[in-house]
Amino acid sequence: MKVKKSLYLLLVFIFAFGFCNGQNEDSNTRISNSYNPQAIFEYETALKQNFSLPIYYALLDLYTQGGETKNAQKLIEKAQKQEPDNPLLIADMGFLYLQSDQTKAIKQFTKAINSLRANNNTVVALANHFSSHSQDAWAIQTYKQARELFKDQYRYIYELTSLYQKQGKYTDVIDEYMLLLDQNPSMLSQIQIYLGNLLSASTDDKLQEQLRKSILSKTQKNPSNQNYAQFYLWFILQEKNYSLAIKQAKSIDKRFDKQSGQTLFSVSSICLNNSAYSEAKEGFSLIIEKGQENPYYMQARQYILSCLYYSFIQNPAPTQKEKEYLRTQYSQTLALLGQRVETVESIQQYAYLLAYYLSSAQEAVDLLDSIISLKRINPQDKAQSKLMRADIFLMNGDVWEASLTYSQVEKEFKNDVVGSEAKFKNAMLSYYNGDFDWAYSQFSSLRASTEKLIANDAMEQSLLISENRDEDSSFNGLALYSRADFALYCHNYDRALALLDTLNQKYLSHPLFDEVLYMRAQIAITKQEYHKADSLLNLIILKYSADLMADDALYLLAQINETYLSQPQKAKEYYEKIIFDYPESLYVTPARKKLNNSVASGATL
C-alpha cells in the first residue's frame, strides 16, 4: 500500500510541528497519539520513502508505548545509519536499554557524549535530550565534555548551575558561580542576588554551610582578590554576623579601599538599620578616626548619635548619668556640624530626648523651630518637625497649640501619609481630652487610610471607644482610662498607675479591665519587671480571651518570653496560639514570620 504524496506531506508537517514543540518535554508526552497499529503502519511507510526525525520520534514513541522493544531497536539502528554523527540517536539506544540492561545503557550514553564535536547546538540538544528523559547527571556530563572540546571552563555555567541545583549539589552550584565571578567580576552583585534567592528559598542548612566553606576557602587562598573578599563580606551579612562583618569591612578598607572608609561606612550603616548598634558604632568610630577630611566623616558623626539614640530609647529605665552623657554627645556634635539640612535627623532626635527625658521642653521646641525655618528643608522633614513640636505642646498641656499645628500639617499634606499621621494625632488629642464622639469619627475615617499602620491603629482606637461605654451610656470609665493612657504617653508611669487604680476601685467590673491589665503590663516592662508583666498578660488570656486585647496580650507575651525571659518554647506556643485561635488578628502575619524564620535558621524559635 502506497501513501499518497499529499498524505505524506501532511504527516511530515504535523509531526514536525509536534516535534519542535516537544523537544524539551518528556518522551511520554512529546506525542499525544495513543498506540495505534494503523498509525504505526503509516509512519513506517513514510519513513521508507523519506527519513524524517519528527516521524522517527513519533514512531519510536508508539513502539515504546506498545512494548515493541525489538522494533524500537531496529528503528534506532536504521536512524543511526541515516545520521551516523547524531549523538541524540545514540542516546536513544541507551534510553531503550535503561529498563533491561543498565550497563548497556551507560555504554550508549558514554558513546553519545564521546561522539560530540565542538558544536554548541548539538551540545545543547543532547543535554536537553538527556534532561527530557530525567537523566540530568548525563546532561551534566554532556556540558563538562563540551567544556573540554571548546577548551573553555567558563562555558555553560548557567546550564550547569540549574542542573546542579535540581540535584541538590550545592557545592557544585557554588563552584559554578565562583567560576562566573572569576570570568566576569562585574557580575558580583548579580551572583549575590542569585545566591541570596537560593538561600531564601532553601530550607536545607547544607546550602548555607557549603556556601560558607566555599567562599571562606576561596578568600583564604586568594587574599589579594577583592571580589572574593567582598563576596565573603556579603555572606557574613546574610548570616547577620555583624561583629565579623565589621572586622571584614575593616580588612577590606585597609587592603582594597585605600583607607577611604567606603565599605566600612556601608557595612556600619547596614548594622545600624538592623539594630546592631554596638557594631555600627564601632564601624562609624573607625571612620571618624580617619579625620574630618574623610568624605564619610559628617555622616559617621551623625550615625553614631543614631546608634546612641536608639539604644537609649530602648532602655526602659535609663539612669540620669546616661541621659546627661547623651545630652553632651548631641550638644558637642551639633555644635561641630551645625544646624542645617544635612543634620535635621540628629536635631529631631535631640529634641525628642530633651522633651521626653531631660525635662527641657522649651529647648526642644526652639531646636525644632530652627529646623522649620531652614530655607532648603525637605517638606517632609519640615512636617515631621511640626508634628514633634505639636507632640511636645500636647505633653505640656498646651492642647490648643498642639491641635492647631496638627490641623495645619493635615491640611498641607491632605493626600500624604504625614497628613494622615497628623489627623491621627489630632484624633488622639481629642481622645486624651475626653471628646470621644469626635475622636471616634476621626478614627473611623482613618480606617480607610492607605497607610496600613495608621489604619490599624485607627481601627483599634475606634473599637476601644465603641466597645467601652458604661452601662448608662456615659464614658466615665473610658475618661479615666484615657487620662492614664495620656500619662503613659508622657512617661509618667506613677500617674498612669494611680488612675488605673481609681478605675479598678470605682467599678466592680468594666469592659476596660482587659485594657487596664495590658497597660499595667506595658508599665511593668518599662520598669524591667518582666515576670510581673508575664503574669498580668496571662491573666488577660485566662479571664478575657474573647475580648479586644487577647491577641495583643499573646503577642506581647511571646516577645517577653523570647527577648527577656529566655523561654523560646513558650514564645513559640504563644505565636502558634495567635495563628490558630485568632486567625483574624493583625498579629497573624508577624507571628507566622517569626515561626518561619526560626524554622529556616534552625533555631529553637
Buried (B, 14 or more C-beta within 10 A) or exposed (E): EEBEEEEBEEBBEBBBEBBEEBEEEEBEEBBEBEBEEEBBEBBBBBBEEEBBBBBBBBBBBBBBBBEBBEBBBEBBEBBBEEEEEBBBBBBBBBBBBBEEEEEBBBBBBBBBBEBBEEBEEBBBBBBBBBBBBEBBEBBBBBBEBBBEEBEEEEBBBEBBBBBBBEEEBBBBBBBBBBBBBBEBBEBBEEBBEBBEEBBEEBEEEEBBEBBBEBBBEBBEEEEEBBBBBBBBBBBBBBBEBBEBBBBBBBBBBEEBBEEBBBBBBBBBBBBBEEEBBEBBBBBBBBBBEBEEEBEBBBBBBBBBBBBBBBBBBEEBEBEEEBBEBBBEBBEEBBEEBEBBEEBBBBBBBBBBBBBBBBEBBEBBBEBBEBBBEBEEBEEEBBBBBBBBBBBBBBBBEBBEBBBEBBBBBBEBBEEBBBBBBBBBBBBBBBBBBBBBEEBBBBBBBBBEBEBEEBBBBBBBBBBBBEEBBBEEEEBBBBBBBBBBBBBBBBEBBEBBBBBBBEBBEEBEEBBBBBBBBBBBBBBBBBEEBBEBBBEBBBBBBEEBBEBBBBBBBBBBBBBBBBEBBEBBEBBBBBBBBBBEEBEEBBBBEBBBEBBEEBEBEEEEB
